[in-house]
């Protein structure tokens, strides 16, 4: 006989997390079925990164601190997703916002924000002209 809780006893809690993880990987975030890596090593590396992103989204979703709530609002805004009135955030929306936040932070790390604004205004004037 095995020691520890039975699979059935754990199934409710861990089963939900596993199903949520697969949903994030397959359709609600990472689109794993569309990956085109050609080696097992490349797939493994990408799975590690995707897993870290999923854990980050889940951790942030459950973090009760005010700073975490503020970050959830930022990520939801960046995600472009709409939440039902009673729902503050979802893991797929946080994951989508996290992806965009990381891209923006990388851009700001390498480019001057004022220069980006000037470039956008000069090449995309319709976005900046008021009616």
N, CA and C of each residue as an Amber inpcrd file, in Angstrom:
protein
   393
   0.8400000  -1.1800000   0.0000000   0.0000000   0.0000000   0.0000000
   0.8880000   1.2470000   0.0000000   0.5040000   2.2220000  -0.7870000
   1.2860000   3.4590000  -0.8670000   1.0130000   4.3560000   0.3290000
   2.0500000   5.0710000   0.7380000   1.8890000   6.0430000   1.8100000
   1.3900000   7.3540000   1.2150000   0.7520000   8.1530000   2.0460000
   0.3200000   9.4680000   1.5980000  -1.1050000   9.4450000   1.0620000
  -1.6170000  10.6180000   0.7130000  -2.9980000  10.7270000   0.2410000
  -3.1900000  10.0100000  -1.0870000  -4.3920000   9.5370000  -1.2740000
  -4.6910000   8.8320000  -2.5170000  -4.8160000   9.8250000  -3.6680000
  -4.6620000   9.3120000  -4.8780000  -4.8350000  10.1430000  -6.0730000
  -6.2280000  10.7700000  -6.0820000  -7.2250000   9.9820000  -5.6700000
  -8.5960000  10.4820000  -5.6480000  -8.7350000  11.6540000  -4.6850000
  -8.0800000  11.5630000  -3.5120000  -8.1750000  12.6480000  -2.5360000
  -7.5150000  13.9140000  -3.0600000  -6.4470000  13.7600000  -3.8360000
  -5.7340000  14.9140000  -4.3700000  -6.3660000  15.4320000  -5.6610000
  -7.1370000  14.5890000  -6.3260000  -7.6480000  14.9090000  -7.6500000
  -8.3810000  16.2210000  -7.7440000  -9.1880000  16.5620000  -6.7520000
  -9.9520000  17.7980000  -6.8190000  -9.0650000  19.0140000  -6.9350000
  -8.0900000  19.1400000  -6.0440000  -7.2230000  20.3160000  -6.0500000
  -6.2010000  20.2530000  -7.1820000  -5.4250000  19.1820000  -7.2400000
  -4.3730000  19.1030000  -8.2370000  -4.9350000  18.8980000  -9.6400000
  -6.0210000  18.1810000  -9.7720000  -6.6280000  17.9860000 -11.0820000
  -7.0210000  19.3050000 -11.7090000  -7.5750000  20.2120000 -10.9000000
  -7.9610000  21.5200000 -11.4250000  -6.7330000  22.2720000 -11.9030000
  -5.6540000  22.2390000 -11.1330000  -4.4440000  22.9520000 -11.5380000
  -3.8500000  22.3690000 -12.8070000  -3.8290000  21.0590000 -12.9170000
  -3.2820000  20.4230000 -14.1130000  -4.1310000  20.7730000 -15.3250000
  -5.4400000  20.6940000 -15.1860000  -6.3260000  21.0530000 -16.3020000
  -6.1590000  22.5220000 -16.6780000  -6.0200000  23.3880000 -15.6930000
  -5.8120000  24.8110000 -15.9740000  -4.4920000  25.0300000 -16.6890000
  -3.4650000  24.2990000 -16.2750000  -2.1530000  24.4160000 -16.9040000
  -2.2400000  23.9810000 -18.3660000  -2.8770000  22.8420000 -18.6220000
  -3.0100000  22.3800000 -20.0020000  -3.8250000  23.3600000 -20.8350000
  -4.8480000  23.9610000 -20.2340000  -5.6500000  24.9400000 -20.9680000
  -4.7950000  26.1500000 -21.3420000  -3.9820000  26.6250000 -20.3950000
  -3.0960000  27.7510000 -20.6940000  -2.0970000  27.3790000 -21.7780000
  -1.5650000  26.1730000 -21.7200000  -0.5830000  25.7480000 -22.7200000
  -1.2070000  25.5580000 -24.0890000  -2.4380000  25.0300000 -24.1330000
  -3.0230000  24.6690000 -25.4150000  -3.7770000  25.8090000 -26.0880000
  -4.6270000  26.5120000 -25.3390000  -5.5170000  27.4280000 -26.0400000
  -5.6430000  28.8100000 -25.4190000  -5.4030000  28.9350000 -24.1460000
  -5.6790000  30.2070000 -23.4850000  -4.4370000  31.0520000 -23.2580000
  -3.3400000  30.6570000 -23.8340000  -2.1520000  31.4580000 -23.5900000
  -0.9870000  31.1140000 -24.4880000  -0.4910000  29.9010000 -24.4190000
   0.7590000  29.5630000 -25.0900000   0.5910000  28.8820000 -26.4510000
  -0.5800000  28.4150000 -26.7960000  -0.8430000  27.7550000 -28.0850000
   0.2260000  26.6940000 -28.3960000   0.4460000  25.7780000 -27.4530000
   1.5000000  24.7700000 -27.5780000   1.3540000  23.9210000 -28.8390000
   0.1400000  23.7210000 -29.2920000  -0.0670000  22.8840000 -30.4730000
   0.4160000  23.5640000 -31.7590000   0.6990000  24.8660000 -31.6880000
   1.1950000  25.5930000 -32.8580000   2.7160000  25.7630000 -32.8500000
   3.3730000  25.2920000 -31.8020000   4.8260000  25.4020000 -31.7330000
   5.4390000  24.5920000 -32.8630000   6.5390000  25.0740000 -33.3770000
   7.1860000  24.3950000 -34.4980000   8.6280000  23.9990000 -34.1870000
   8.9400000  23.7970000 -32.9030000  10.2790000  23.3440000 -32.5470000
  10.5010000  21.9550000 -33.1410000  11.7220000  21.6990000 -33.5540000
  12.0110000  20.4360000 -34.2370000  12.7450000  19.4260000 -33.3760000
  13.1780000  19.8190000 -32.1920000  13.8890000  18.8550000 -31.3420000
  13.2170000  18.7930000 -29.9710000  13.4190000  17.6720000 -29.3270000
  12.8850000  17.5110000 -27.9800000  13.4780000  18.5260000 -27.0210000
  14.7540000  18.8360000 -27.2010000  15.4180000  19.8120000 -26.3410000
  14.7920000  21.1970000 -26.4940000  14.4880000  21.5940000 -27.7190000
  13.8750000  22.9040000 -27.9630000  12.4720000  22.9580000 -27.3550000
  11.7270000  21.8820000 -27.4860000  10.3890000  21.8290000 -26.8900000
  10.4920000  21.8980000 -25.3710000  11.4440000  21.1650000 -24.8000000
  11.6230000  21.1710000 -23.3480000  11.9610000  22.5670000 -22.8430000
  12.8690000  23.2690000 -23.5340000  13.2170000  24.6420000 -23.1290000
  11.9850000  25.5450000 -23.1690000  11.2220000  25.4310000 -24.2250000
  10.0420000  26.2840000 -24.3560000   8.9950000  25.9280000 -23.3120000
   8.8460000  24.6460000 -22.9870000   7.9050000  24.2340000 -21.9380000
   8.3100000  24.7880000 -20.5770000   9.6030000  24.8280000 -20.2980000
  10.0720000  25.3890000 -19.0310000   9.6970000  26.8650000 -18.9430000
   9.9420000  27.6040000 -20.0100000   9.6110000  29.0350000 -20.0200000
   8.1020000  29.2380000 -19.9170000   7.3330000  28.4590000 -20.6750000
   5.8700000  28.5690000 -20.6170000   5.3640000  28.2130000 -19.2220000
   5.9490000  27.1830000 -18.6280000   5.5540000  26.7990000 -17.2700000
   5.8310000  27.8930000 -16.2700000   6.9860000  28.5390000 -16.4030000
   7.3110000  29.6510000 -15.5070000   6.3100000  30.7960000 -15.6730000
   5.9080000  31.0720000 -16.9030000   4.9220000  32.1360000 -17.1410000
   3.5820000  31.7710000 -16.5050000   3.1620000  30.5180000 -16.6340000
   1.8940000  30.0770000 -16.0330000   1.9440000  30.1900000 -14.5160000
   3.0310000  29.7460000 -13.9010000   3.1740000  29.8300000 -12.4430000
   3.1720000  31.2910000 -12.0010000   3.8130000  32.1570000 -12.7610000
   3.8200000  33.5840000 -12.4350000   2.4030000  34.1460000 -12.4630000
   1.6380000  33.8070000 -13.4880000   0.2540000  34.2930000 -13.5890000
  -0.5930000  33.7580000 -12.4380000  -0.4810000  32.4740000 -12.1410000
  -1.2490000  31.8960000 -11.0290000  -0.8660000  32.5260000  -9.7010000
   0.4330000  32.7040000  -9.4580000   0.8840000  33.3000000  -8.1950000
   0.3470000  34.7140000  -8.0470000   0.4350000  35.4910000  -9.1110000
  -0.0620000  36.8590000  -9.0590000  -1.5710000  36.8860000  -8.8390000
  -2.2790000  35.9660000  -9.4580000  -3.7370000  35.9230000  -9.3160000
  -4.1500000  35.6650000  -7.8660000  -3.3340000  34.9430000  -7.1170000
  -3.6710000  34.5780000  -5.7430000  -2.9990000  35.4580000  -4.6890000
  -2.1690000  36.3990000  -5.1100000  -1.4280000  37.2550000  -4.1910000
  -2.3590000  38.3200000  -3.6130000  -2.5240000  38.3640000  -2.2890000
  -3.4750000  39.3030000  -1.6830000  -2.9350000  40.7240000  -1.4800000
  -1.6800000  40.9680000  -1.7430000  -1.0990000  42.2830000  -1.4710000
  -1.6720000  43.3540000  -2.4080000  -1.7790000  44.5960000  -1.9210000
  -2.2690000  45.6920000  -2.7670000  -1.4220000  45.8970000  -4.0240000
  -0.1140000  45.7350000  -3.9190000   0.7480000  45.8960000  -5.1040000
   0.4140000  44.8390000  -6.1510000   0.0800000  43.6290000  -5.7120000
  -0.2940000  42.5670000  -6.6560000  -1.6140000  42.9110000  -7.3350000
  -2.5520000  43.4710000  -6.5810000  -3.8300000  43.8760000  -7.1730000
  -3.6080000  44.9570000  -8.2300000  -2.7100000  45.8940000  -7.9410000
  -2.3970000  46.9450000  -8.9170000  -1.7550000  46.3330000 -10.1670000
  -0.8550000  45.3650000  -9.9910000  -0.2230000  44.7190000 -11.1490000
  -1.2410000  43.9260000 -11.9490000  -2.1900000  43.2770000 -11.2690000
  -3.2490000  42.5600000 -12.0030000  -4.0360000  43.5220000 -12.8790000
  -4.3480000  44.7010000 -12.3550000  -5.0800000  45.6980000 -13.1560000
  -4.2630000  46.1290000 -14.3750000  -2.9610000  46.3220000 -14.1950000
  -2.0900000  46.7000000 -15.3110000  -2.0840000  45.5960000 -16.3670000
  -1.9030000  44.3560000 -15.9240000  -1.8320000  43.2430000 -16.8790000
  -3.1520000  43.0340000 -17.6090000  -4.2720000  43.1910000 -16.9130000
  -5.5760000  43.0570000 -17.5720000  -5.7200000  44.1500000 -18.6230000
  -5.3160000  45.3540000 -18.2770000  -5.3840000  46.4540000 -19.2480000
  -4.5120000  46.1670000 -20.4690000  -3.2950000  45.6910000 -20.2410000
  -2.4040000  45.3630000 -21.3530000  -2.9340000  44.1930000 -22.1840000
  -3.6160000  43.2780000 -21.5430000  -4.1070000  42.0900000 -22.2550000
  -5.1810000  42.4360000 -23.2750000  -5.9110000  43.5330000 -23.0320000
  -7.0120000  43.8840000 -23.9150000  -8.2560000  43.0370000 -23.6740000
  -8.2300000  42.2250000 -22.6520000  -9.3680000  41.3540000 -22.3510000
 -10.3490000  42.0780000 -21.4430000 -11.6070000  41.7340000 -21.5990000
 -12.6380000  42.2840000 -20.7260000 -13.0140000  41.2370000 -19.6940000
 -13.1670000  41.6820000 -18.4600000 -13.5650000  40.7880000 -17.3780000
 -15.0400000  41.0180000 -17.0670000 -15.7020000  39.9360000 -16.7050000
 -17.0680000  40.1030000 -16.2050000 -17.0120000  40.9660000 -14.9530000
 -18.1020000  41.6160000 -14.6510000 -18.1360000  42.5960000 -13.5520000
 -17.5960000  42.0150000 -12.2460000 -17.9540000  40.8140000 -11.9090000
 -17.5560000  40.2370000 -10.6170000 -16.1880000  39.5490000 -10.6610000
 -15.5520000  39.4910000 -11.8220000 -14.2620000  38.8150000 -11.9770000
 -13.1560000  39.8540000 -12.1160000 -12.1940000  39.8060000 -11.1920000
 -11.0800000  40.7570000 -11.2590000 -10.0910000  40.3720000 -12.3550000
  -9.7830000  39.0780000 -12.4470000  -8.7990000  38.6280000 -13.4180000
  -8.9570000  37.1370000 -13.6710000  -8.3870000  36.7050000 -14.7800000
  -8.2940000  35.2820000 -15.0810000  -6.8400000  34.9750000 -15.4120000
  -6.4440000  33.7360000 -15.2230000  -5.0660000  33.3610000 -15.5360000
  -4.7330000  33.6020000 -17.0150000  -5.6230000  33.2550000 -17.9640000
  -5.2960000  33.5320000 -19.3640000  -5.1080000  35.0270000 -19.6510000
  -5.9270000  35.8750000 -19.0390000  -5.7840000  37.3170000 -19.2610000
  -4.4950000  37.8380000 -18.6340000  -4.1570000  37.3580000 -17.4370000
  -2.9040000  37.7710000 -16.8080000  -1.7060000  37.3210000 -17.6370000
  -1.7880000  36.1170000 -18.1750000  -0.7070000  35.5990000 -19.0070000
  -0.5490000  36.4410000 -20.2710000  -1.6520000  36.8200000 -20.8990000
  -1.5960000  37.6680000 -22.0970000  -1.0150000  39.0360000 -21.7630000
  -1.4200000  39.6080000 -20.6370000  -0.8790000  40.8960000 -20.2160000
   0.5910000  40.8100000 -19.8580000   0.9890000  39.7080000 -19.2270000
   2.3900000  39.5140000 -18.8680000   3.2700000  39.4700000 -20.1120000
   2.8060000  38.7870000 -21.1370000   3.5600000  38.7240000 -22.3870000
   3.7850000  40.1260000 -22.9620000   2.7380000  40.9430000 -22.9530000
   2.8670000  42.3010000 -23.4840000   3.7250000  43.1760000 -22.5830000
   3.5860000  43.0140000 -21.2660000   4.4050000  43.7980000 -20.3390000
   5.8880000  43.5030000 -20.5550000   6.2340000  42.2390000 -20.7000000
   7.6350000  41.8900000 -20.9130000   8.1610000  42.4870000 -22.2150000
   7.3280000  42.5180000 -23.2550000   7.7390000  43.1230000 -24.5250000
   7.9410000  44.6260000 -24.3650000   7.0400000  45.2840000 -23.6460000
   7.1600000  46.7350000 -23.4310000   8.4000000  47.0470000 -22.6030000
   8.6230000  46.2750000 -21.5320000   9.7960000  46.5110000 -20.6930000
  11.0900000  46.3180000 -21.4810000  11.1130000  45.3060000 -22.3510000
  12.2830000  45.0880000 -23.1940000  12.4890000  46.2670000 -24.1450000
  11.4070000  46.7570000 -24.7140000  11.4940000  47.9130000 -25.6150000
  12.0390000  49.1320000 -24.8780000  11.5080000  49.3810000 -23.6790000
  11.9530000  50.5450000 -22.9090000  13.3970000  50.4000000 -22.4260000
  13.8410000  49.1710000 -22.2820000  15.2280000  48.9120000 -21.8890000
  16.2050000  49.3290000 -22.9900000  15.7560000  49.2400000 -24.2540000
  16.6560000  49.4700000 -25.3790000  16.3840000  50.7540000 -26.1630000
  15.2400000  51.3770000 -25.9440000  14.8760000  52.5690000 -26.7050000
  14.4190000  53.6750000 -25.7640000  14.6820000  54.9020000 -26.1590000
  14.2920000  56.0700000 -25.3890000  12.7780000  56.3070000 -25.5390000
  12.0360000  56.3840000 -24.4220000  10.5820000  56.5950000 -24.5090000
  10.1980000  57.8640000 -25.2780000  10.9360000  58.9460000 -25.0930000
  10.6280000  60.1830000 -25.8220000  10.8210000  59.9930000 -27.3270000
  11.8790000  59.2810000 -27.7020000  12.1200000  59.0150000 -29.1270000
  11.0170000  58.1180000 -29.6950000  10.5540000  57.1480000 -28.9120000
   9.4450000  56.2890000 -29.3650000   8.1810000  57.1050000 -29.5930000
   7.9050000  58.0660000 -28.6790000   6.7310000  58.9380000 -28.8510000
   6.8610000  59.7810000 -30.1140000   8.0440000  60.3790000 -30.3220000
   8.2680000  61.2010000 -31.5270000   8.0950000  60.3610000 -32.7910000
   8.6560000  59.1730000 -32.7920000   8.5470000  58.2820000 -33.9420000
   7.0860000  57.9110000 -34.2080000   6.3720000  57.5950000 -33.1600000
   4.9590000  57.2290000 -33.3270000   4.1460000  58.4090000 -33.8520000
   4.3690000  59.5930000 -33.3010000   3.6190000  60.7770000 -33.7500000
   3.9360000  61.1320000 -35.2000000   5.1820000  60.9370000 -35.6180000
   5.5440000  61.3220000 -36.9870000   5.1000000  60.2830000 -38.0160000
   5.0170000  59.0430000 -37.6320000   4.6630000  58.0060000 -38.6050000
   3.2290000  57.5140000 -38.4890000   2.5890000  57.7780000 -37.3680000
   1.1980000  57.3550000 -37.1450000   0.3580000  58.5410000 -36.6560000
   0.3050000  59.6120000 -37.4290000  -0.3560000  60.8290000 -36.9530000
  -1.8420000  60.6570000 -36.6610000  -2.4910000  59.7550000 -37.3490000
  -3.9310000  59.5760000 -37.1420000  -4.2440000  59.1070000 -35.7110000
  -3.2900000  58.4290000 -35.0900000  -3.4990000  57.9710000 -33.7160000
  -3.3790000  59.0840000 -32.7020000  -2.7630000  60.2000000 -33.0850000
  -2.4780000  61.2550000 -32.1190000  -3.2320000  62.5490000 -32.3720000
  -3.8810000  62.6680000 -33.5360000  -4.6490000  63.8850000 -33.8350000
  -6.0010000  63.7880000 -33.1700000  -6.3790000  64.8610000 -32.4640000
  -7.7220000  64.8790000 -31.8580000  -8.7400000  65.3460000 -32.8910000
  -9.9390000  64.8850000 -32.6780000 -11.0130000  65.2120000 -33.6210000
 -11.5090000  66.6250000 -33.4290000
